Amino acid sequence: MRLFNSLFLVSGLLIAGCATKEPVYPLPRAAFPEPGVYLEMRREGVTLIAKHLCLSVDQLAALNPGIDFSRLKIGQRLYYALNPLPVRYHNAQCGLTFNLPASWWGYSVLIQRWDAPLISADYQTEIGREDGPIIVLRNPRWKADDRYQDIPIMVFTRQPMGG
């Protein structure tokens, strides 16, 4: 009878968790470093991971394009929610806030410069130059041999008309 009660309790937890689309515990807290992200910790296999996360294997695969589930490594990040809290970039100096998808957690920021000529109204003469910073948000999956698209943000300063 005791075994039956234990099985009933575990079954109830699994059903309750999946009914709310929340991950099923007792997965360790460390397996969830941020909202919508599961960190592979046990080499359980995709079927069991999907079950713990209340997803089908197809749903898990759709949320993680490009992941080879036959080669999961301990510590590999898997996404289990479509719209978890966004990652936010904020630059107080420029007055800029930019929301990124949760998959950009761990992104890097590069500051570069842009430079452009100022051309006369008749397009014949260069009459000066303008320059300013470019804030580049780099995807955390970016590698020298496997480049992902950066998000460049050109910063323009306000100057009075005619000066």
C-alpha positions in Angstrom: 0.0 0.0 0.0 2.9 2.3 0.8 4.4 1.8 -2.7 1.0 2.5 -4.2 0.7 5.8 -2.3 4.2 6.9 -3.3 3.4 6.1 -7.0 0.1 8.0 -6.7 1.9 11.0 -5.2 4.6 11.0 -7.9 2.0 10.6 -10.7 -0.1 13.5 -9.2 3.0 15.7 -9.2 3.8 14.9 -12.8 0.2 15.5 -13.9 -0.1 18.7 -11.9 3.2 20.1 -13.2 2.4 19.3 -16.9 -1.1 20.8 -16.5 0.5 24.1 -15.7 3.3 23.8 -18.3 5.8 24.2 -15.5 8.9 22.0 -15.2 8.3 18.9 -13.1 10.4 18.7 -9.9 12.3 17.2 -8.2 14.7 18.4 -10.9 17.5 20.3 -9.1 17.2 24.1 -8.9 20.6 24.4 -10.6 19.1 22.9 -13.7 17.2 26.2 -14.2 19.8 29.0 -14.3 17.3 31.5 -15.8 13.6 31.6 -16.9 12.9 29.3 -19.9 16.3 27.6 -19.8 17.1 24.1 -18.7 20.7 23.1 -18.1 21.4 19.4 -19.0 22.9 17.8 -15.8 22.4 14.0 -15.9 22.6 12.7 -19.5 19.0 11.6 -19.3 18.2 11.6 -23.0 15.8 13.9 -24.9 12.7 11.8 -24.2 13.1 12.0 -20.4 14.1 15.7 -20.5 11.1 16.6 -22.6 8.9 14.7 -20.2 10.4 16.5 -17.2 9.7 19.8 -19.0 6.1 18.9 -19.9 6.9 19.0 -23.6 6.9 16.5 -26.5 10.2 15.8 -28.1 9.0 17.6 -31.2 8.2 20.8 -29.1 11.6 20.6 -27.4 13.3 20.3 -30.8 11.4 23.2 -32.2 12.5 25.4 -29.3 16.1 24.4 -29.8 16.9 24.5 -33.5 20.4 23.3 -34.4 20.8 21.1 -31.3 21.8 17.5 -32.0 20.0 15.7 -29.2 22.0 12.5 -29.7 25.1 14.5 -28.6 23.8 16.4 -25.6 26.6 17.3 -23.1 26.3 18.0 -19.4 26.0 21.8 -19.0 24.3 22.2 -22.4 21.5 24.8 -22.4 18.1 23.8 -23.7 15.2 26.3 -24.0 11.8 25.1 -22.9 9.7 28.2 -23.2 8.9 30.4 -26.2 8.7 33.7 -24.4 10.6 33.7 -21.1 11.7 37.0 -19.7 13.8 38.9 -22.2 17.5 39.7 -21.8 17.9 43.5 -21.5 20.8 45.7 -22.7 20.8 49.1 -21.2 23.2 52.0 -22.0 22.6 54.9 -19.7 25.0 57.2 -21.5 23.1 56.9 -24.8 19.7 56.5 -23.1 19.2 53.2 -24.9 17.4 50.1 -23.7 17.2 47.1 -26.0 15.4 43.8 -25.2 16.8 40.6 -26.6 15.4 37.1 -26.7 16.2 34.8 -23.8 18.5 32.8 -26.0 20.9 35.8 -26.0 21.7 35.3 -22.3 25.5 35.8 -22.0 25.7 38.1 -25.0 28.7 40.5 -25.3 29.0 44.1 -26.2 31.6 45.6 -28.5 32.0 49.4 -29.0 33.3 50.3 -32.5 33.2 53.6 -34.5 31.5 54.6 -37.7 32.8 57.2 -40.0 31.0 58.9 -43.0 31.7 61.7 -45.4 29.5 64.8 -45.5 28.8 65.6 -49.2 27.8 68.9 -50.7 24.2 69.4 -52.0 25.5 68.9 -55.6 27.1 65.6 -54.6 30.5 66.8 -56.0 32.5 67.7 -52.9 33.3 66.2 -49.5 32.7 69.1 -47.1 33.5 67.3 -43.9 33.2 64.0 -41.9 30.9 62.7 -39.2 31.7 59.9 -36.8 30.3 58.2 -33.8 30.1 55.0 -31.8 28.5 51.8 -32.9 27.3 49.5 -30.1 27.5 45.9 -31.3 25.5 43.3 -29.5 27.1 39.9 -30.2 25.1 36.6 -30.0 26.6 34.3 -27.2 26.9 31.5 -29.7 29.2 33.5 -32.0 32.6 31.9 -32.6 35.3 32.8 -35.0 34.6 29.7 -37.1 30.8 29.8 -36.7 29.7 33.4 -36.9 26.2 34.6 -35.9 24.7 37.9 -37.0 25.6 40.8 -34.7 23.2 43.6 -33.9 24.9 46.9 -34.7 23.4 50.1 -33.3 24.7 53.3 -34.7 24.7 56.2 -32.3 24.1 59.7 -33.7 24.5 62.8 -31.6 22.1 65.7 -31.8 23.7 68.9 -33.2 22.0 72.2 -33.8 20.8 72.9 -37.4 23.5 74.6 -39.5 26.3 73.9 -37.0 
